[in-house]
Amino acid sequence: MHLFKTSSILLLSSAFTISNAQTKKEIKIFNIKSCAITVTSIDSNSGKEKKITDSYTAFDKGENIIEEKEHDRNGIFKNHESNKYNRNGDETERIQLDGKGNIIPKTITEYNSNNYKKTESIYDGKGLLIEKTQISYNPDGEKNAEVVTNASGKTINRSVYTCDKNGLKRDKKTFNAAGQLLMLKKSITHFNS
C-alpha cells in the first residue's frame, strides 16, 4: 500500500509538470485542444482514493487560452476565465465567472488601426460599464497616456508616459482626477559598453 501511494504521488507530480509546461509550440505541434489536471489523493487511514479536478485549460486553433478553470486542493471552485481573441491573437474579451457561471467582471479590449490597444472597458455581471481606460500613442507608436474614467465618464485617474531619445520608457506619472500626482514610476536603463 505504501508503495502505491509513493508511485501515485510521483506519477501525479510528473503529470502536473508535463501538462503545465506545454508551450504554444507544443500545443500547435500536437494539436492540443484542452488539458485537464486531476489529483488523486489516498486517505492513509482508510486507503480510499479521492479524485478532484485541479484545473482545466482549453485552447483555440491559434494556441490561445480560451478557457481556464481552477479548483483548490479540496476541489472547491477557485477561478473561471473565458477569453476571446482577434485574428492577430490579441485578447478582445476576458470574462471572469463565479462558481455558478455568472459573469463577475467582463473586460472588452479594442485596438486601433495599428493594432495597438485603444480602449479597455470593464463591465459588471449585468453588462453595465464600471470603468473605461483610453490609451493614446505618439506618432512613433509609443504609449504616451492612459485615462481611466468611471461609468458616467468622470476621470478617475490619468497616467502620462515619457520616453528617452531611444524610445525606451523613462517614467510613468499617475495623477488623480484633481491633477495631483499619485505615483511616479521611473525606469533606469543601463546599456552594455
C-alpha positions in Angstrom: 0.0 0.0 0.0 2.8 2.4 0.9 4.5 1.8 -2.5 1.2 2.5 -4.3 1.0 5.9 -2.5 4.5 6.9 -3.4 4.1 5.8 -7.0 0.8 7.6 -7.3 2.3 10.8 -5.9 5.3 10.6 -8.3 3.0 9.9 -11.2 0.8 12.8 -10.4 3.7 15.1 -9.9 5.1 14.1 -13.3 1.7 14.6 -15.0 1.3 18.0 -13.4 4.8 19.1 -14.6 4.3 17.8 -18.1 0.8 19.4 -18.6 1.7 22.7 -17.0 4.8 23.1 -19.1 3.1 23.0 -22.5 4.3 25.7 -24.8 2.4 27.3 -27.7 4.7 25.3 -30.0 3.7 22.0 -28.3 0.1 23.0 -28.4 0.3 23.6 -32.1 2.5 20.5 -32.9 0.3 18.1 -31.0 -2.9 19.9 -31.9 -3.9 20.1 -28.2 -7.5 21.2 -27.7 -7.6 21.1 -23.9 -5.8 19.9 -20.8 -7.3 18.8 -17.5 -5.3 18.1 -14.4 -6.7 15.8 -11.8 -5.3 15.0 -8.4 -5.9 11.7 -6.7 -5.2 11.6 -3.0 -5.3 8.5 -0.8 -6.6 8.6 2.7 -3.8 7.0 4.8 -6.3 5.5 7.3 -9.0 4.1 5.0 -7.0 3.7 1.8 -9.8 5.3 -0.1 -9.0 7.4 -3.2 -10.4 10.9 -3.7 -10.1 12.3 -7.2 -10.6 16.0 -7.8 -10.1 18.2 -10.9 -7.3 20.7 -10.1 -7.6 22.7 -13.3 -8.9 22.7 -16.9 -7.5 24.7 -19.8 -8.9 24.9 -23.4 -7.1 26.4 -26.4 -8.2 27.8 -29.8 -6.5 26.9 -33.1 -4.1 29.9 -32.5 -2.8 28.3 -29.3 -4.5 31.0 -27.2 -6.2 30.1 -23.9 -9.9 30.4 -24.4 -11.0 28.9 -21.0 -9.4 28.3 -17.7 -10.9 26.7 -14.6 -9.1 26.2 -11.2 -10.1 24.5 -8.0 -8.4 24.4 -4.7 -6.9 21.3 -3.1 -10.3 20.3 -1.8 -11.9 20.5 -5.2 -13.8 23.7 -4.4 -14.1 26.3 -7.2 -11.5 29.0 -7.2 -11.4 30.7 -10.6 -13.0 30.5 -14.1 -12.0 32.7 -17.0 -13.1 32.7 -20.6 -11.2 34.6 -23.4 -11.7 35.7 -27.0 -9.1 36.9 -29.4 -9.0 38.8 -32.7 -7.3 37.4 -35.9 -3.9 38.8 -34.7 -4.1 36.8 -31.5 -4.8 39.8 -29.3 -7.2 39.4 -26.4 -10.5 41.2 -27.2 -12.7 39.8 -24.3 -12.0 38.4 -20.9 -14.8 37.1 -18.7 -14.4 36.1 -15.1 -17.2 33.8 -13.8 -18.3 32.7 -10.4 -18.9 29.1 -9.3 -22.4 29.2 -10.8 -21.3 30.5 -14.2 -22.4 34.1 -13.6 -20.3 36.9 -15.0 -18.4 38.8 -12.3 -16.4 41.3 -14.5 -16.2 41.3 -18.3 -13.3 43.2 -20.0 -13.6 44.2 -23.6 -10.5 45.5 -25.4 -10.5 47.4 -28.7 -7.5 48.0 -30.9 -6.7 50.9 -33.3 -5.7 50.5 -37.0 -2.1 49.9 -36.0 -3.2 47.1 -33.7 -2.3 49.0 -30.5 -4.7 48.7 -27.6 -7.1 51.7 -27.8 -9.7 51.1 -25.0 -10.3 48.6 -22.3 -13.8 48.6 -20.8 -14.8 46.7 -17.7 -18.5 45.7 -17.2 -20.3 44.1 -14.3 -22.4 40.9 -14.4 -25.4 42.9 -15.6 -23.5 44.4 -18.6 -23.2 47.9 -17.0 -20.0 49.8 -17.6 -17.8 50.1 -14.5 -14.8 51.8 -15.9 -13.1 52.5 -19.2 -9.4 53.1 -19.9 -8.5 55.0 -23.1 -4.9 54.8 -24.3 -3.1 57.2 -26.7 0.2 56.9 -28.6 2.7 59.3 -30.0 3.5 59.3 -33.8 6.2 56.6 -33.2 3.6 54.2 -31.8 4.8 54.5 -28.2 2.1 54.7 -25.4 2.1 58.3 -24.0 -1.1 58.5 -22.0 -3.9 56.5 -20.3 -7.1 58.0 -18.9 -9.4 55.9 -16.7 -13.0 57.0 -16.4 -16.0 55.7 -14.4 -19.4 54.7 -15.9 -20.5 58.4 -16.2 -17.3 59.4 -18.0 -15.7 61.2 -15.0 -11.9 60.8 -14.8 -10.7 58.6 -12.0 -7.0 58.9 -12.9 -4.7 59.5 -15.8 -1.2 58.4 -16.5 1.4 60.1 -18.6 4.4 58.2 -20.1 7.7 59.7 -21.2 10.4 58.1 -23.3 14.1 58.7 -23.7 15.7 59.6 -27.1 15.8 55.8 -27.9 12.1 55.4 -27.4 12.6 53.5 -24.2 10.1 54.2 -21.4 11.6 56.5 -18.9 8.8 57.2 -16.4 5.1 56.9 -15.7 3.3 59.6 -13.7 -0.2 58.8 -12.4 -2.5 61.7 -11.4 -5.9 61.7 -9.7 -9.0 63.4 -11.1 -7.9 66.7 -9.4 -4.5 66.5 -11.2 -2.5 65.7 -8.0 0.5 63.3 -8.5 -0.3 59.9 -7.0 2.6 57.9 -8.2 5.9 58.3 -10.1 7.4 55.1 -11.6 10.9 55.6 -13.1 12.7 53.2 -15.3 16.5 53.4 -15.3 18.1 51.7 -18.3 21.8 50.6 -18.3 23.5 49.7 -21.5 26.4 47.5 -22.3 29.6 49.3 -23.4 
